[in-house]
């Protein structure tokens, strides 16, 4: 582990200092909780044999929620990875939209039940479809961001041709794990980001493990964020278990990007105490003591503790919130279980597009 | 009608499409002030500026990935890979990403982009400036693979590719860049992606080819015509999706098929044409489906005699035609 932790670290930021209202920080907590309870339910469903596979976002919710709140929802563009359940939830994904994918049912909005779950893709939320080979989304996100630069540079020609170009650049946020930073895609993406000062935020969830390979076998540098300098972009580190700190660091990066000051590589540090996926057994590569220690990074109790300390949450309100979330998860599960499977022959299409659907033009 | 070289027709297509649609831009190594190592983008940087003709870093993976991202965000990139031999670092982005975006998103995200690359041997390019890579990509649903054999088609097909809402691989037979000339109309026209074309009518047998090999096949057909062998030539033009109808109709007429390609023989594109004929044209066949291709060695050697040994030529095609005609 990069940093020894003995106990829950209290959140020291104050939400109002970050420009967040009481209502907003409570909503952050709701999104954290909803993501966690939904995730826990998915594990149960997989263990019961009701669904084939689950890959978890547990321990990553602080990063996802913090990042989502730093973005201009519906305007900025997100190219996430498979641990981004909380990011997607905080951006507006409904639990049933995840459950339909988990079950491979008709109506799965991400991939029409073609991809494994956690391949988030929701056009109405500007969440771009991802794949499974890691880090491929990074240079693509750089391309999306590069197009934002092109739109500003080519505004006269584009507007003359009838394309509305928004006054402000959209910021592109892409995320990945620390293991992916070893891929060539990561380096080529950051190189472009530096050369063209792209409005890009690369958010690395450093959860200490790439399946079973620990971070010290992944890189010789102490911090992922240290690599930013080599590409001429900003680097920053955030405590991934502290949702307010993640928000603060991502917000600074987003503001910089929108202002034309270029890209940021953010390393959000967490610890993945679940197995890599439902097919993994992490007892083969790490001790239970280490895992227990890792749980001290848990973003959920840390935010809960903060809300209690700040007088924003009572036991009764917390219980009510838990009830509400449980009902939401129950309902999502019920709808997914009742939904039909796609017809087998739906596998045949659509391979090719017949019309152009791409692009965000105008507001 | 003005006569132009293959490379001029390609440049004209890019130029006209850039003038027509401000979303079209070019990205690749040396495409800017230099105008490309083969001069495919000559003058375009001067004409359209640095934000539409973009000199990329020397990194093929990102040339394609940046193209994918820009396509998702409303543009229509033309990505140039300097030589097909260097496309392999981008293989993952093409095959796992561009090809699968539309299907994997349930028909939500399409990726309108063109990836151009000069391919093929016979130009003293050795192992790494001579490769034919079309079969790798023609195997992948979601990709369109187009190879022009003449200037007219090159211009029309490239324009169609730029306007297509899907990723299109556009492989250019570089040996023919300046060698192959033909009439190219001024202004706008399209050659649709998909249909193959019967470029020479004949009755004795059909030669299927594309790119430089199609150019040679026409020459070979003329050679054997003097000997009384009446050859039909089909320019496949679009390798994916394949035009089975034209392939089968031609063999229905001639009864024999020779497929010529300069890639390695085994599992090259001609294998698929042979399989189509075996499976769906069996009743039409009066002889074995024959293939003439490069040998199964890891590349086109540099030394001229070895290069000539590797490459199919009009003479070798003519000889194969004679063998098949005798059958």
Interface residues (C-beta under 8 A of the other chain):
Chain A: X77 X108 X109 X110 X111 X112 X113 X114 X115 X119 X121 X123 X128 X129 X131 X133 X136 X138 X139 X140 X141 X142 X143 X144 X145 X146 X147 X148 X150 X151 X153 X154 X157 X158 X160 X161 X163 X184 X185 X188 X189 X191 X192 X195 X349 X350 X351 X352 X353 X354 X355 X356 X357 X358 X359 X360 X361
Chain B: X21 X22 X23 X25 X51 X52 X57 X59 X61 X62 X65 X66 X67 X68 X69 X70 X71 X72 X73 X74 X75 X89 X92 X93 X96 X97 X100 X101 X102 X103 X104 X105 X106 X107 X108 X109 X110 X111 X112 X141 X142 X144 X165 X166
